[in-house]
Amino acid sequence: MKVTVVGAGAVGASCAEYIAIKNFASEVVVLDIKEGYAEGKAMDLMQTASLNGFDTKITGTTNDYSKTAGSDIAVITSGIPRKPGMTREELIGINAGIVKTVALSLIEHSPNVILIVVSNPMDTMTYLAHKVTGLPKNRIIGMGGALDSARFKYRLAEALNAPISDIDGMVIGGHSDTGMVPLASHATRNSIRVTEFIAEDRLQQVVEDTKVGGATLTKLLGTSAWYAPGAAVSALVQSIACDQKKMFPCSTLLNGEYGLKDICIGVPVILGKNGIEQIVDIPLSESEKAKMKESAEGVSNTNGLLEV
Ligand SMILES: NC(=O)c1ccc[n+]([C@@H]2O[C@H](COP(=O)([O-])OP(=O)(O)OC[C@H]3O[C@@H](n4cnc5c(N)ncnc54)[C@H](O)[C@@H]3O)[C@@H](O)[C@H]2O)c1
C-alpha cells in the first residue's frame, strides 16, 4: 500500500504522521513544491519511527512525481489555507490552479490512484478534480464531513458532559461555515438521542459552534487547523487501504441522490478498497432537506467561479 500526500504543510505532514503511526501503509511519499521541505518533513517523521513504533517508510520529494508512481491513494493538501476572517471560498483563485495541476500530475504517474481532496474550498476542488481528470466517481473523495463530524462530537460531548466515545453524530452538506448540516436530531449518546439529555437551545448552540469550528481555530491559531484534519484524512485512507467499509460523510459527485445532480457535496458514503463503494441515501426531515438544498446552492455558486 503506497500513499502519496501532496503538500508537506501543516495538514499534509499531520496526515502523513497519523498514517504512519497507524502502521497500515508500507510507504508514504510526501511531495511539496517548496525546495527540500517535503524531504525535511519526511526525515523528521522517520526519526519518530523507533519512538512511535511504526515501520511505514516515509520519503519526501520536491515536485518529482516519478517518486509517486504506483500510488494506491493520493491525498491533495497543496494550496493556501485561510487566515482569520477569511472564508474557505476566498481561496479558490489560487487553489484551483494548484489542485488542477497536482491532480493531473498524480494520475499521469498512478493511473489507478484513488484521490482524496483536502484543499479548500474542498467541495469545489473535488468537483474540479472530477472535471479535469475524468476519473470514475468512486475514485475521487472530498474530505470535510469526517472532520466536521469529529468537531460536532467534540461539541456534543462538551454539552452533555460525556466522554466523546459515548457520542455519535454526523455532519453532511457543504464544507463551509454556512453550508454544514449537522444532523442534530440523529445524534446519540449510546444509542439514545442527545435531545433526551440537553435542551433545544443548547443543542442549537452545539450546531452553531460546529459550523464555525474551523473559523474558531483559525482565529486562535492565525491559520487553519491541522491535527484533526490530518487525523480525519488518515481515517479515510485507512478505511480504503484496509477495506474496512466504514461510513463517513464525504464530498462525492451526486447523480440524483439527495435530490442533487452534478455537484460534489458531503453525504454519507461507504469507503472500501474501491474508494466510494456506496452512497448512503438516508431519509432527511423537511428542515434538513431545506438546509441541504441551501447548502448545495452555496456550493454551486462557488463551482460557478471555476474556469473549466
Ligand atoms: N478539507 C478540510 O477539512 C481541510 C481542513 C484543513 C485545511 N484544509 C485546507 O488544506 C490546505 C492546506 O492547508 P495547510 O494548513 O496544510 O497549509 P500549509 O500552507 O501549511 O501547506 C500547504 C503546502 O502546500 C504546498 N504547495 C503549494 N502549491 C503546491 C504545489 N503546486 N504542489 C505541491 N505543493 C504545493 C506549500 O508549499 C505548502 O507546504 C488549505 O487549502 C486548507 O484550507 C482543508
The ligand as a Tripos MOL2 file, in Angstrom:
@<TRIPOS>MOLECULE
LIG
   44    48     1     0     0
SMALL
NO_CHARGES

@<TRIPOS>ATOM
      1 N1        -10.9510   19.8330    3.8680 N.am      1 LIG1
      2 C1        -10.6700   20.1250    5.1240 C.2       1 LIG1
      3 O1        -11.3430   19.6820    6.0510 O.2       1 LIG1
      4 C2         -9.4700   20.9880    5.4340 C.ar      1 LIG1
      5 C3         -9.0140   21.1500    6.7420 C.ar      1 LIG1
      6 C4         -7.8960   21.9420    6.9780 C.ar      1 LIG1
      7 C5         -7.2580   22.5700    5.9100 C.ar      1 LIG1
      8 N2         -7.7430   22.4220    4.6570 N.ar      1 LIG1
      9 C6         -7.0990   23.0320    3.5050 C.3       1 LIG1
     10 O2         -5.9190   22.2860    3.2100 O.3       1 LIG1
     11 C7         -4.9960   23.1330    2.5220 C.3       1 LIG1
     12 C8         -3.6270   23.0300    3.2020 C.3       1 LIG1
     13 O3         -3.6660   23.6200    4.4850 O.3       1 LIG1
     14 P1         -2.3270   23.6940    5.3700 P.3       1 LIG1
     15 O4         -2.7200   24.3010    6.6640 O.co2     1 LIG1
     16 O5         -1.6160   22.3990    5.3330 O.co2     1 LIG1
     17 O6         -1.4840   24.7780    4.5160 O.3       1 LIG1
     18 P2          0.1100   24.9320    4.5110 P.3       1 LIG1
     19 O7          0.3860   26.2830    3.9190 O.co2     1 LIG1
     20 O8          0.6760   24.6180    5.8440 O.co2     1 LIG1
     21 O9          0.5980   23.8020    3.4880 O.3       1 LIG1
     22 C9          0.3040   23.8170    2.1320 C.3       1 LIG1
     23 C10         1.5130   23.2630    1.3970 C.3       1 LIG1
     24 O10         1.1940   23.1500    0.0170 O.3       1 LIG1
     25 C11         2.3990   23.3900   -0.7020 C.3       1 LIG1
     26 N3          2.1030   23.6690   -2.1060 N.ar      1 LIG1
     27 C12         1.6070   24.7960   -2.6710 C.ar      1 LIG1
     28 N4          1.4970   24.6410   -4.0020 N.ar      1 LIG1
     29 C13         1.9110   23.3860   -4.2930 C.ar      1 LIG1
     30 C14         2.0110   22.6300   -5.4870 C.ar      1 LIG1
     31 N5          1.6500   23.1370   -6.6750 N.pl3     1 LIG1
     32 N6          2.4760   21.3740   -5.4050 N.ar      1 LIG1
     33 C15         2.8540   20.8280   -4.2360 C.ar      1 LIG1
     34 N7          2.7850   21.5070   -3.0600 N.ar      1 LIG1
     35 C16         2.3120   22.7610   -3.0860 C.ar      1 LIG1
     36 C17         3.0300   24.5610    0.0380 C.3       1 LIG1
     37 O11         4.4130   24.7010   -0.2760 O.3       1 LIG1
     38 C18         2.7580   24.1810    1.4890 C.3       1 LIG1
     39 O12         3.8460   23.4820    2.0580 O.3       1 LIG1
     40 C19        -5.6170   24.5240    2.5390 C.3       1 LIG1
     41 O13        -6.2730   24.8030    1.3260 O.3       1 LIG1
     42 C20        -6.6200   24.4450    3.6740 C.3       1 LIG1
     43 O14        -7.6530   25.3940    3.5400 O.3       1 LIG1
     44 C21        -8.8380   21.6440    4.3970 C.ar      1 LIG1
@<TRIPOS>BOND
     1     1     2 1
     2     2     3 2
     3     2     4 1
     4     4     5 ar
     5     4    44 ar
     6     5     6 ar
     7     6     7 ar
     8     7     8 ar
     9     8     9 1
    10     8    44 ar
    11     9    10 1
    12     9    42 1
    13    10    11 1
    14    11    12 1
    15    11    40 1
    16    12    13 1
    17    13    14 1
    18    14    15 2
    19    14    16 1
    20    14    17 1
    21    17    18 1
    22    18    19 2
    23    18    20 1
    24    18    21 1
    25    21    22 1
    26    22    23 1
    27    23    24 1
    28    23    38 1
    29    24    25 1
    30    25    26 1
    31    25    36 1
    32    26    27 ar
    33    26    35 ar
    34    27    28 ar
    35    28    29 ar
    36    29    30 ar
    37    29    35 ar
    38    30    31 1
    39    30    32 ar
    40    32    33 ar
    41    33    34 ar
    42    34    35 ar
    43    36    37 1
    44    36    38 1
    45    38    39 1
    46    40    41 1
    47    40    42 1
    48    42    43 1
@<TRIPOS>SUBSTRUCTURE
     1 LIG1         1 GROUP 0 **** ****
